[in-house]
Amino acid sequence: MATIEGLMDFGGMDNSPTLELMLEAAKSWLADAGVSPRENYSSYDLAVYRLATHYYDTRCNQEADRDLVPPTVISLMHQLRSAPPAQGTEAGA
């Protein structure tokens, strides 16, 4: 499952309340898109971390389109939607 420690490692960031907000927002976006949370599933974690990092990187940039989800997240979302939700673990994970 995507964690704050994993996000800090993925994005090379220090812990802050903002990171927790971005992590939860990314998980919520995926849930709203029809992707259920996955334990020990690297593609789910990557989608969460990539979207949370996008939110974090664009948080203060008025020029950035914060609503434009990175294409990698869209691709992962489609893959995760088609994967069985009860799968639990991913081969090689």
C-alpha positions as CSV (number, residue, x, y, z in Angstrom):
1,M,0.0,0.0,0.0
2,A,1.3,3.5,-0.8
3,T,2.7,5.1,2.3
4,I,4.0,8.5,3.3
5,E,7.5,7.0,3.6
6,G,7.2,5.5,0.1
7,L,6.2,8.9,-1.2
8,M,9.1,10.7,0.5
9,D,11.5,8.1,-1.0
10,F,9.8,8.3,-4.5
11,G,9.8,12.1,-4.6
12,G,13.0,12.8,-2.7
13,M,11.0,14.9,-0.3
14,D,11.0,15.6,3.5
15,N,7.9,14.8,5.5
16,S,5.4,17.5,5.9
17,P,1.6,17.8,6.5
18,T,1.4,18.8,2.8
19,L,2.7,15.4,1.7
20,E,0.0,13.6,3.7
21,L,-2.6,15.8,2.0
22,M,-1.2,15.0,-1.5
23,L,-1.0,11.3,-0.8
24,E,-4.6,11.1,0.4
25,A,-5.8,13.3,-2.5
26,A,-4.1,10.9,-5.0
27,K,-5.7,7.8,-3.3
28,S,-9.0,9.6,-3.4
29,W,-8.7,10.5,-7.1
30,L,-7.9,6.9,-8.0
31,A,-10.8,5.6,-5.9
32,D,-13.1,8.1,-7.6
33,A,-11.8,6.8,-11.0
34,G,-12.8,3.3,-10.0
35,V,-9.5,1.9,-8.8
36,S,-9.7,0.1,-5.5
37,P,-6.7,0.3,-3.1
38,R,-4.3,-2.6,-3.5
39,E,-1.9,-4.1,-1.0
40,N,1.6,-5.1,-2.3
41,Y,0.7,-4.0,-5.8
42,S,3.5,-1.9,-7.3
43,S,1.4,-0.5,-10.2
44,Y,-1.1,1.0,-7.7
45,D,1.7,2.4,-5.5
46,L,3.4,4.0,-8.6
47,A,0.1,5.6,-9.7
48,V,-0.5,7.1,-6.2
49,Y,3.1,8.3,-5.9
50,R,3.2,9.8,-9.4
51,L,-0.1,11.6,-8.9
52,A,0.8,12.8,-5.4
53,T,4.2,14.1,-6.7
54,H,2.3,15.9,-9.5
55,Y,0.0,17.6,-6.9
56,Y,3.0,18.5,-4.8
57,D,5.1,19.9,-7.6
58,T,2.2,22.1,-8.9
59,R,0.8,23.2,-5.5
60,C,2.2,26.8,-5.8
61,N,2.4,27.2,-9.5
62,Q,-0.4,29.4,-10.8
63,E,0.7,28.7,-14.4
64,A,0.5,24.9,-14.1
65,D,-2.6,23.0,-14.9
66,R,-3.1,21.1,-11.7
67,D,-6.2,19.4,-13.1
68,L,-4.2,17.9,-15.9
69,V,-3.4,14.4,-14.7
70,P,0.0,13.0,-16.0
71,P,-0.4,10.5,-18.8
72,T,1.4,7.8,-16.9
73,V,-1.3,8.0,-14.2
74,I,-4.0,7.7,-16.8
75,S,-2.4,4.7,-18.3
76,L,-1.9,3.0,-14.9
77,M,-5.5,3.8,-13.9
78,H,-6.8,1.9,-17.0
79,Q,-4.5,-1.0,-16.3
80,L,-5.6,-1.2,-12.7
81,R,-9.3,-0.9,-13.6
82,S,-9.0,-4.0,-15.7
83,A,-7.0,-6.0,-13.1
84,P,-8.9,-8.1,-10.6
85,P,-9.4,-6.1,-7.4
86,A,-8.9,-9.1,-5.2
87,Q,-5.6,-10.0,-6.8
88,G,-3.6,-8.8,-3.8
89,T,-0.1,-9.3,-5.1
90,E,1.5,-8.6,-8.4
91,A,3.9,-11.0,-10.1
92,G,7.4,-9.9,-9.3
93,A,6.3,-7.5,-6.6
